[in-house]
Amino acid sequence: MFKKTILALLLSYAAATASAMPFSSQHALVFEEESGKVLLEKDAHAVVPIASLTKLMTAMVVLDAKQDMNEQISIEESDVDVLKHSSSRVPVGVVLARATVLQLALMSSDNRAAAALARTYPGGKPAFVAAVREKINTLGMHDTVIEEPTGLSPHNRSSAADLLKMATAASYYPEISRITTESGDLIDINGRPTQYRNTNRLVGRDGWDILLSKTGFTHEAGRCLIMRMQSAGKHVVMVLLNAQESAQRLMDAENVRRYISGEPMLAARAPVHTVSRKARGHRGGIVLVKSKSRTHAHSQPKIHKKRRTV
């Protein structure tokens, strides 16, 4: 199934009837696994910063190395973000199992945790970056450059089309699927239980069957989201890039779910600027395949306005 899905992604996308749909994300791609069709596409080949979506690649490379996940590793001063000075609730000096560090990097998108995973990779960070480059080539992600493990660097860049390949590959790692769909967990930090939560507030919410998730945010990348989910009996991978606000990102995700299940969509909060797509022979905007499935409506997601770099 994995090879079949990746092959389908490497080939030209299948699309049918085109229509318009209000979206705030500047780049979007929604892929239905069963049919191998793109249900939605908006400027999906533009190469842009990807923020903490990077951490899905970090996790795959770390797991590929088959290191001892019970090994205790420490968070060091060199793991602290000096590029954007982002906040972290993982203190320098704490010692945690590698599995817990991976959990913090994926679920709560902690940058120190991701940096520690790369630092403790066999051969150190240079070997980690080389392994990332090899993984990118293996997945055929020709639009992608990843220079560091956190996504804080604006030089970590990709397209929605490439990130669809990355998300599909990541979904075949049970550890990644499990961790990224945890709504939260109590983790012992220096003998004190500390609550960490998933940065995607849709995880665990009624009406959502999420199978993989990762958020991202920097000022350069905007609000980003990758999700694999099941809706109306379909398995769908969603990539949303560069929404201006968390509320817009959540509304875009909600509209994808509503479209797939045949429910009325929510009105966009802000106008969407279309982008020319000469290579595909159509004007900018969104390409959709109309779904005939219908289910009962679910509640609109709550809006969280807290801003942080993840």
N, C-alpha and C positions, 0 to 999 in steps of 0.2 A: 504493500500500500504506500509506503514511504517513497520508494523509487518511482512508482507510478505518479504520485502527486508532484514530486519534484520535477519529473519529466514534463508534466502538464504545465508547470509554472515556467519552465525554461522555454517552452514553445509559445507561439503567439496565443493570446487570450481569446477565448470564444465569447462573443457577445451577441445579443439579439436586439430586440426593440429598444431604441434609445428614447429617454425622456428626461425631463429636468427634475431636480430635487434640491430643496434648500439645505445648504451645508455651510458651516462656518470654517471648518478645517480647510486649509489651502491645498492640501494634497490628501487623497483618500483612495483606498482600494479595498473592496470586499469580495472575497472569493468563496464560492460554494464547493466544498470538497467532493460531494457525491456526483455532481454534474461536471466538475472541472471548468465551470464557467465563472467569469467575473460578473458579479451582480451590480457592482458600482465602481466607477473609476473617475477620478478627478486629478488631472495633472500628475499621474502616478509615476512618471519617469523623471521628474525634476529632482536633482541631487541637492539635498538640504541637510543642515545639522540635525542630529537625531537624539541628542541628550541621553537620558538614562535608558532608552531602548537598547543602548549599547550593552547593558548588563546581561541581556539574554545571550549575547555572543560570549561574554566573559564566562557565564555559567557553563555554556556548552564546552568551551575549551578547557575549563578546570575539570569538568567531569570526564572529558575525553582522556585526561592525563592519569585517571584512576589513582589519584592520591588517596592516602588514608584520611577518610572524612572524620575520623575520631581524633586525629592528631590535634593537639592543642597549639594554637598560634596566637601571637600577641598582636595587638594594635599598636603600631609605633608612630613616633612623631612624623616619620616620612610619609605616613598614610594620610596625614591631614591635608585638606584642600587649600593650597596657597594660590590657586588660579582665580577662583571665584569666592573663596572664603565662605563656602556653604556650611550650614550648621550640621551637626551630627550628635546623636544621642548615644554614640558608642565611644566611651572615653579612651584616651591614650593610656596604655598600660594594661588594659583588661585582657585576660587570656580566655579564649573561647575555642571550642572544637571547630574545625574547618567547616563542618556541616552547619553549625550555627552561624558562622560568618557568611556562608553562602545564603542562608535563610535571610539574614539581615540585608544583604546586598539586593536580593530579589524582591522580597515582600515589602520591606520598608524603604527600599532603594537607597541604602546608606552608602555614601561614597567612600568612607574610610574602610568599610568592609570590602568593597570591590577592589580598592587599592591594595589591601592586604592579601587578597586572593592572588593578584598578579605578582606581588612581591614574593610570595612564598611558592609560586609556580616553579617546577623543576627547571633550574637554569636562570631563575629570576625574571624580571620584567622583560629584558630583551628576548628571552626564549618565549615568553607569553605572547608578545607582539608578533613574533614569527609564527607562532601557532595560530593566532587569530588570522593572520594573512593567509595561511594555508587553508584554514576553514572557509574563509571567504571565497577562495578560488574553487574549493571543492563544491560549494553550494552554487557556484555560477553567479555570484553577486558582483557583477561587473561595474556597478555604479557605486560601490562601497569602499570607503577608506576608514579604518579604525586604528587610531594611534595610541589609545590608552583605555583602561578598563572601565572608567566611570561614566563617560559621556559628557563630562564637564567641558572638554575641549570642543570648540566649534569646528575643529578639523575632523572630528568624527562625523562622517557624512554618508548619506545613502539616499535611496529613493523608496517610495512606497512599494514599488514592484519588487525591489531587492529585499525589503523588510518582510514582504510576504513569504519569500523563500526562507528567511531566517526564522520567522515565527513557525512555519510549517516544520522545519527541522527541529526547533526547540520543543515542539509538542511531542516528539518521540522520546524525550527524556522524562521518565516518570517523576524524578526529583523536581524538575523545573515545573512541571504541571502541578504537582502537589503544593509546592511552596508558593507559587504565584497565585494560587486560588485559596490560600488561607486568609481569612479576614483579619486575623491577628494572633498574637501569641505572647505568653509571659516568658521572658528570658532572664535567666540569672546573670546579673551584671555585678561582679564583685560582691556576691552574696546577697544581693538585693533583687527580688523579682521586679522586672520592668516590663511594662506593657508596650508592645510594638504593634502597629497596625498596617494593613495593606494600603498603599498609596492610591489604589483604585477603589473608590467608595462604592462601586457597583458590585464588588465581590461580596457574596453573602446576602445580597439584597433579594427580596422576593421578586419572582418573575424573571430572574437571570440565572441561566445555567452556564457558568463561565468555566472553561476548561484550561485556559492559559491567559495570563494577563501581565502587562508591564506598562507603566506610565513613564513619561519623561517630561522634563521642563528645564529649559534655560531660556534666557532672553533671546538668544539667536534662534533657537529651535521652536519656541512657542510651546503650547501644550500638545503633547503627543500621547498616543495610546495604541497599543497592540492588544487585541483580544482574539482568542479562539473560543467560540461558544456554540451551544446548540439552541436552536430556536425553530419552532414549527417543524420539528423532525429533521432539520438540516444542520449539518456541521459547517460552520462559517468562520473564516479568518478575516478579521477587520484590522486595517491599518489607517489611523488618522494622524495627520501631521500638521503642526503649526496652526492650532486654534489660538485665538488671542487670550481667552479666559477659560478657567476650569468649567464654568457653567456652559460655555459653548461646546467644549469637548464632550461633556456629559450629554448635552442635547443631541449632538451628532450621533453618539453611540445609541441613544434612545431611539432616534429616528431610523437608524439601521435596523434595530430590533423590530420596530413597528413595521417597517417596510417588508421585512422577511415574513412576519406573521400576518401581514395584510391589514394592520390597524391604521387608523388615521395618524398622520405624522404631525409633529409639533411645528409651529411656525418658527423660523429662524429669528434670532434676536438682532442680527446685524446683516446687512447686504453682503452677498458673496461676489467677489470679483473673479470672473472667469479668466482662464488662461488659454492662449492659443495652443492647439495641438496639431500642427501641420503634418507631423509624421504619421498620425493616425487618420488623417483625412477628415477630421471634424473639428468644430470649434470647441473652445474651452468649456468646461462644465463637467457634468457627471454622466456617465454611461451606465444604464441600469438594465437589468433583466427583470421583467415584471413577475412577481411571485403570486401564485394563485392560492397559497395556503393561508388560512385564517385561524387565529386563536383569540381567546378573550384578552381584553386590554389589561395592561398592568399599570401600576402607578408611575407617575413621572418621577425621575430621580431627584433627590434633594440637591441643592446647590451648595457647594462648599467654596468659600472665597479665600481661604488661607493660601498664601503664595509661598512656595519654597522651591529651591533648585533641587531637582531629583533626576 
